[in-house]
Amino acid sequence: MLRWLIVIFLALVLINGFGPWLQRMGLGRLPGDFQFRLFGRDWFIPLTSTVLLSFVVSLLVKWL
């Protein structure tokens, strides 16, 4: 259980780090991508963009 909490926390930190890069690519504005302010910090959770990127990467891996 603790391992999953650590993985989820690290994933959120990485997603927030890549948030500006994803938005420049146009991926942060899809329906299902959440952006909110909590504890004085802007949080960005791109659920739909992550699914889309996973799909594209899996297609590339299967093709190669």
Buried (B, 14 or more C-beta within 10 A) or exposed (E): EEEEEEEEEEEEEEBBEBBEEBBEEEBBEBEEBEEEEEEEEEBBBBEBBBEBBEEEEEEEEEEE
